């Protein structure tokens, strides 16, 4: 009887260990598919509420991975290869990529161009509720683009999606790491430096994507 109890107890321990190993393996696999986002802003305007998702999946902005916001007044600064500065935000979470990372992945990128920050500074007297209006907030425009996230360069496992918002309204994206990622070259930036026509802030403007989405319940 004691021998039977010992065998059962040993099997329970073995099953527990196998379960822990399986959980650890699944966590490792999820970690390898999870990427943060760094967004660079080469435009003359602030960028607010960047979100993106694989193009083949339904898009809902409050459920999409975040690319952060890049307001010049408080953004981080990176140095370009000619010594100039570019504003960026980093560490936004979390984009799950469950496809081969050595192949491009097409995503839908949505963001708001803020060309007049008075609304965001609380100086506007116009009442606006983003959940109740199809229109963009005063002083801003909502935009979208289809973008291919290009594979990383180099042998290191990529950890970050780098988004680059350029002055001509185009967006570029690439996988990388803290060491291999960074701002674009000045030559590449110059190729996309042509300003959009007056009154136009991106290549494709869209209605406010928050319109009609219920507010999340208030939590104490």
Buried (B, 14 or more C-beta within 10 A) or exposed (E): EEEEEEEEEEEEEEEEEEEEEEEEEEEEEEEBBBBBBBBBBBBEBBBBBBBBBBBEEEBEBBEBBBBBBBBEEEBBEBEBEEEEEBBBBBEBEEBEBEEEBEEBBEBBBBBBBBEBBEBBEEEBEEEEEBEEBEEBBBBBBBBBBEBBBBBBEEEEEBBBBBBBBBBBBBBBBBBBBEEBBBBBEBEBBEEBEEEBEEEEBBEEBEEBBBBEBEEEEEEE
